Amino acid sequence: TELGQQKTEIELQKSKFEQLEAQLQQQPIRIGGIQSQNQNKNHEILSIRQQITTLEEEMNKPRSAIHWLNPSQEKAHSDIHTLPI
């Protein structure tokens, strides 16, 4: 009968709606997980940048000492490139 078909169709639509609703309820969990992963990656990047800065500072210490001890070295270095071959 037509009424029976409509009832069956309504039941199918209700079932699909419930499935979609369940999927939507899971979305915040997925988004929260992705946000947490992004935050962890950002912390890792910040840590790596800090390490790079520290290494650059440490590398500059001997360079500064060398230039302080031998200020003419910088000029000598540039003179090497101008020597005739």
N, C-alpha and C positions, 0 to 999 in steps of 0.2 A: 504494500500500500504506500501511497504518497507520504502519509504521516510517518510511517515507519522509516522511509528513506530519509526524510528530513531529520528525524531523531538520530539516525545513524550518522548523518552528515554533521550534525551539531556535536555529537560525541567525538567524531574525528577532529573537528576544529578545536574542541575543548582540549583534547589530548595534545594536539600540535601547540596550542597556546601554552599549556603547562610545560611542555618541553622547552619552548622558547623562553619562558619565564625562568626555568631552572638554569638555562645557559646564561641569561642576563645576570642572574644572581652570582654566577661564578666569575663574571668579568671583573668586578672590583678586586677579587683575590688575585687574578692574573696581573691586573694593572699594578696592584700593590707590590707584587713580586718583582715586576719589571722596574718599578721605581726604586725598590730596595737594591736591585742589581746595579742600576745606574748610580745610585748614591755610593755604593761600594767602589765602583769603577772611578768615580770622581775623587774619592779619597785616595785610591791608588795613584791616580794621575798627580794629585797634589803632592803626595809623598815623593814620587819620582822627580817632580819639579824641584822640590826642596833638596833632594839629594844632588841633583844637577847643579843647583846654585851653590851648595856646600862644596862640591868638587871644583867648580869654577873658582871659588874663593881660595881653596887650597892650592890650586894650580897657579893662581896669581901671586901667592906669597913668594915662591922661589923666583918667579919672574921679576917681581919688584926688588927682591934682594939682589938679583944679578944686575939689574939696571942701576941699583944704588951703589953696588960695589964697583961696577965697571960701566959708567955712563957712556963711554965712548964706544961700547960694543954695538949699540944700536946704529951708530953712524957707520962703524966698520961693516956691519951686516948689510947696510944699504950700499956701501961702496963695492961690495963683492959683485953686485948685479951690474955695476957700471964698468968693471974691469974689461979691457980689450981682450979678445979671444985670440 
